Structures are given as structure tokens and as C-alpha cells.
């Protein structure tokens, strides 16, 4: 439903987005990751028609962003970074205003406003000026306006920024339910959000695509994928683990009494590690196999790209 080819945006002598290519299908929840200045927000603004690309092509539902921008905007719900709104309005006034802008009228307008108020849990602040609301409630008002017209595509820039843990859980559940029949694109710097919400991950740095795949494929790129971490009840010599075929490296964490064994890809050596522990009588009280570490993969893919 979304097709992007050679998308490029240049500000002066700075290439913000550099020939991006990707496509997104209905049902996809895409986590859009990158360091500060990577080009995430610029890409989102081009997808929504707020910024005109300098080069490339954007097709949404077979419509061109250049030829049919208004039709495309009718299909999109957008929560910009910072959730800007008219601060002197109340949430109820703001939602009525957005509904009118979206062309909603009569019973449908009242139904949609009531629906998003209940979905986002805004009842307690409906008549308070938006300027007086907490950062979390401002974010929720922004999310409500993005959902108001029941769009086919949701583009959310940091949707859980400023929310407490309970509110984050509610918003994540909401996004998961919405994703059953919508495309959802989420820009986030919270790596745990990717594994909690997304079935696709795109990482960009310096305006270029560094990764496009599933969270499982991303975490498999970690050097800690299938690594074995041990906790020792007291310090012991673990250098003998290097004699076990398939172990590439031993990473001790003396402060926490842990040792992590980096495993060669394709090796399944848990049995051999257990055998080594019993033969050497090592004081291991816990042992677990790691899935991988997203923060380490993210740093390696984006290193040197942060502005």
C-alpha cells in the first residue's frame, strides 16, 4: 500500500534523506529507528505530504504524493513529534475542530469523537485548556486527533513519549488492535517498543537505510544472539571455556559476577557448556541463553551517524 523509491531530501548542503527505498503492506506495524538527525521525522513528513521530496517517488494506495496529495492525506492519521495543538482550546474543542477539518458531520462526527475519547481515556481532561495538560495528556490528545477519521494509515512520531508505564501499555494495546486492518508506522527511540509492537523494523542513519526486516532478524545480528550468560557465586577461572568448540569469546562482568560466552553462529553448545561446568566444578548458580541485545546492534549499525 505504501511504495517508496529513491526518496531524497536535501536542506542546503545537508542530505537529510538519501535515496530511501521500501514498501509497506496492510497489517504491518513498522518500527522506524535511527539516531538523532537520521532523517526519521523528515521521511515521515514527506510520507504525509508536509514536506515535498527533492527526488524520488511516493505511492500510497496507488496514488502519487505529487499528483493526489489531498486524497492521500485523507487516508492518513498523523501524530507529529511533540504533538502540537492549539493550547487555548480544550481537548473537546480541539477534536471538534479537527473533525470539522476532516469533513465529519452530524452523528458520524459525534460518534467518532466519543469513540476516540473513550479509546484514549481523555474523559478527565476534556474541558481543561490543552496548555495546562501534562506532557502525557498532550500526547494522548495528539493520538486522538490522528485516529479521529479512522484512517487506513497511522504515522506516529514517538507515540508513547511522556506517558507513564500504564499509559504506555494502553497505547501499545491500542496500536496492536488498530494494526489488524491498518498500516502503522512508529518512529521511536525506545528499543523495547520495537519488540513489543512491531513486525517490521527499519533503521536509518545519515539518511540511508541500514536495516529492513523483522525484529527477529534484527536481534539475530547481535553478537549476543544465542550467547550463554552465567552467574558465578564467587570468582573462578573461566578461561577453560575457550577449549569448548564453538565458543569465540569470554566476556567477564566482574562487578556482577557474570560471564558471557559468545557463540559461533550455527553452534548449539549448551550441553557442552553444562558438561564443562560440572567437570571443572565451577560455582555457577544461574545460566541462561540470550536472544540478543538490540542496543548493541543499533549502536553498531548507526555508529558515527549521530548528529
C-alpha positions in Angstrom: 0.0 0.0 0.0 3.0 2.3 0.6 5.7 2.3 -2.1 8.8 4.5 -1.7 11.6 4.6 -4.3 14.8 6.7 -4.2 13.3 9.2 -1.7 15.6 12.1 -1.2 15.5 15.4 0.7 18.3 18.0 0.9 18.5 21.1 3.1 21.2 23.4 1.9 24.3 21.2 1.8 22.9 18.6 4.2 21.4 15.4 2.7 18.7 14.6 5.3 17.2 11.6 3.4 19.4 9.8 0.8 17.7 7.6 -1.8 15.5 5.5 0.6 13.6 2.5 -0.9 11.0 0.5 0.9 7.4 -0.7 0.7 4.8 -1.4 3.5 1.7 -3.6 3.3 -1.6 -3.6 5.3 -1.2 -5.2 8.7 2.4 -4.1 9.0 3.5 -2.3 12.2 6.8 -0.8 11.3 9.3 0.5 13.9 11.2 3.3 12.3 14.5 3.7 14.2 17.6 5.9 13.9 19.8 8.2 16.0 19.0 11.9 16.3 19.3 13.6 12.9 19.0 10.4 11.0 16.1 11.6 8.8 13.2 9.8 10.5 10.9 12.8 11.0 11.8 14.2 7.6 10.8 10.9 6.0 7.5 10.9 7.9 6.8 14.4 6.8 7.3 13.5 3.2 5.1 10.5 3.5 2.3 12.7 4.9 2.8 15.4 2.3 4.0 18.1 4.7 7.4 18.3 3.0 8.0 17.9 -0.7 10.7 15.4 -1.7 13.6 16.7 -3.8 13.8 13.4 -5.7 12.1 10.0 -5.7 8.6 8.6 -5.7 5.9 8.0 -3.1 2.9 6.0 -4.0 0.2 5.4 -1.3 -2.8 3.1 -2.4 -1.6 3.6 -6.0 -1.8 7.4 -5.6 1.2 9.7 -6.1 2.0 12.2 -3.3 2.8 14.7 -6.1 -0.5 14.3 -8.1 -3.0 13.4 -5.3 -1.8 14.9 -2.0 -5.2 15.7 -0.7 -6.6 12.2 -1.3 -3.6 10.7 0.4 -3.9 12.9 3.4 -7.5 11.7 3.8 -6.1 8.2 4.3 -3.5 9.1 6.9 -3.6 9.8 10.6 -0.5 11.7 11.7 0.9 12.3 15.2 3.9 14.7 14.7 6.8 14.9 17.1 5.8 16.9 20.1 2.1 16.5 19.5 1.4 20.2 18.6 -2.1 21.5 19.2 -3.9 24.8 19.9 -3.1 25.4 23.6 -6.0 27.7 24.3 -8.5 25.0 23.2 -9.8 22.2 25.4 -9.3 18.6 24.1 -13.1 18.5 23.2 -12.9 21.8 21.3 -9.8 20.6 19.5 -11.3 17.3 18.5 -14.4 19.1 17.2 -12.2 21.4 15.2 -10.2 18.5 13.7 -13.4 16.6 12.9 -14.7 19.7 11.0 -11.4 20.0 9.1 -11.7 16.3 8.2 -15.2 16.8 6.9 -17.0 14.8 9.6 -20.6 15.9 10.3 -23.7 15.0 12.3 -24.0 11.7 14.0 -20.8 10.3 12.5 -18.8 13.3 13.9 -20.3 12.8 17.4 -19.7 9.0 17.2 -16.0 9.4 16.2 -15.3 12.0 18.8 -16.9 9.9 21.5 -15.1 6.8 20.3 -11.6 8.3 20.4 -12.2 10.0 23.8 -13.1 6.5 25.3 -10.3 4.8 23.4 -7.6 7.2 24.6 -9.2 7.8 28.0 -9.5 11.6 27.8 -12.7 12.0 29.9 -11.0 13.6 32.9 -9.4 16.5 30.9 -12.0 17.2 28.2 -12.7 20.8 29.5 -9.2 21.8 30.5 -7.0 24.0 28.2 -4.5 21.9 26.4 -1.7 24.2 27.6 -2.5 23.2 31.2 -2.3 19.5 30.5 0.7 17.2 31.3 3.0 16.1 28.5 1.4 12.7 28.6 -2.1 14.0 28.2 -1.0 16.3 25.4 0.4 13.2 23.6 -2.9 11.4 24.1 -4.8 14.3 22.6 -2.5 14.2 19.6 -3.1 10.5 19.3 -6.9 11.0 19.5 -6.9 13.5 16.6 -4.8 11.1 14.5 -7.4 8.4 15.0 -10.5 10.6 14.6 -11.3 9.9 11.0 -10.5 6.2 11.2 -7.5 6.4 8.7 -6.1 3.5 6.8 -2.6 4.5 7.7 -1.3 5.8 11.0 2.1 7.6 11.2 3.1 8.1 14.8 6.2 10.1 15.8 7.2 9.0 19.3 3.6 7.9 20.3 4.4 7.0 23.9 6.8 9.8 24.7 5.9 11.3 28.1 3.4 8.6 29.1 3.7 6.7 32.3 4.1 2.8 32.2 0.3 2.2 32.5 -0.5 4.7 29.7 2.3 3.2 27.5 0.7 -0.2 28.0 -2.7 1.1 27.0 -1.3 2.9 23.9 0.6 -0.2 22.8 -2.5 -2.4 23.2 -4.5 0.2 21.2 -1.8 0.2 18.4 -1.8 -3.6 18.3 -5.6 -3.7 17.9 -5.5 -1.0 15.2 -2.9 -2.8 13.2 -5.3 -5.6 12.4 -6.7 -3.6 9.5 -4.3 -0.6 9.2 -0.7 0.2 8.4 1.1 1.6 11.4 4.5 3.4 11.2 6.0 4.3 14.5 9.1 6.4 15.0 10.6 5.6 18.3 13.9 5.7 20.3 12.6 3.0 22.7 14.0 -0.2 21.5 11.7 -2.4 23.7 8.8 -0.8 21.8 10.0 -2.5 18.6 9.8 -6.0 20.1 6.6 -5.2 21.9 4.7 -3.7 18.9 6.3 -4.2 15.5 6.5 -7.0 12.9 8.9 -4.9 10.8 11.9 -2.8 11.7 13.6 -0.1 9.5 16.8 1.5 10.8 18.1 4.6 9.0 21.3 6.6 9.8 22.6 9.6 8.0 19.5 9.4 5.8 20.3 5.9 4.5 18.7 2.6 5.1 20.8 0.4 7.4 18.3 -2.4 8.0 14.9 -3.5 6.8 13.5 -6.8 8.2 11.7 -8.4 11.2 12.7 -7.8 14.8 13.8 -11.5 15.0 16.1 -10.9 12.0 17.5 -7.8 13.7 18.2 -9.4 17.0 19.9 -12.3 15.2 22.5 -9.8 14.1 23.6 -9.3 17.7 26.9 -10.8 18.7 25.0 -11.8 21.8 22.4 -13.8 19.8 22.4 -17.3 21.5 25.2 -16.2 23.8 25.3 -18.0 27.2 25.5 -15.9 30.3 26.5 -17.5 33.6 26.4 -16.1 37.1 29.1 -17.3 39.5 28.5 -17.3 43.2 32.2 -16.5 43.7 35.1 -15.6 41.4 36.6 -18.5 39.5 38.8 -19.2 36.5 36.6 -19.5 33.4 39.3 -19.3 30.7 38.8 -23.0 30.1 35.6 -22.3 28.2 37.7 -21.3 25.2 38.5 -25.0 24.9 34.9 -25.8 24.1 34.4 -25.9 20.3 32.1 -23.1 19.2 32.9 -20.5 21.9 34.5 -17.5 20.3 35.0 -15.1 23.3 34.6 -14.8 27.0 33.2 -11.5 28.3 33.5 -11.3 32.1 31.4 -8.8 34.2 33.3 -8.9 37.5 31.1 -6.2 39.1 28.0 -8.5 38.8 29.8 -11.9 38.9 28.6 -12.7 35.4 30.4 -14.3 32.4 29.0 -14.2 28.9 30.1 -16.8 26.3 29.9 -15.5 22.7 29.0 -18.4 20.5 30.0 -19.1 16.9 26.9 -18.9 14.6 25.3 -22.2 13.9 26.7 -23.9 17.0 24.4 -25.4 19.7 26.7 -26.0 22.6 24.5 -25.7 25.7 25.1 -29.3 26.6 28.9 -28.9 26.2 28.9 -25.8 28.4 26.9 -27.7 31.2 29.4 -30.6 30.9 32.4 -28.2 31.2 30.8 -26.6 34.3 30.3 -29.9 36.1 33.8 -31.2 35.1 35.5 -28.1 36.4 33.1 -27.8 39.4 32.5 -24.1 38.6 30.2 -22.3 41.1 27.5 -21.4 38.6 24.1 -20.8 40.2 22.3 -19.4 37.2 22.6 -19.9 33.4 20.5 -18.6 30.5 20.7 -18.3 26.7 20.4 -14.7 25.4 18.2 -13.8 22.5 20.5 -10.9 21.6 20.9 -7.2 22.6 19.1 -4.7 20.5 21.0 -1.7 21.9 24.3 -3.3 20.8 23.0 -4.0 17.2 21.6 -0.4 17.0 24.9 1.1 18.0 26.9 -0.9 15.5 24.5 -0.1 12.6 24.4 3.7 13.4 27.8 4.3 14.9 29.2 7.6 13.7 25.9 8.7 12.2 24.5 10.7 15.1 24.3 14.4 14.5 
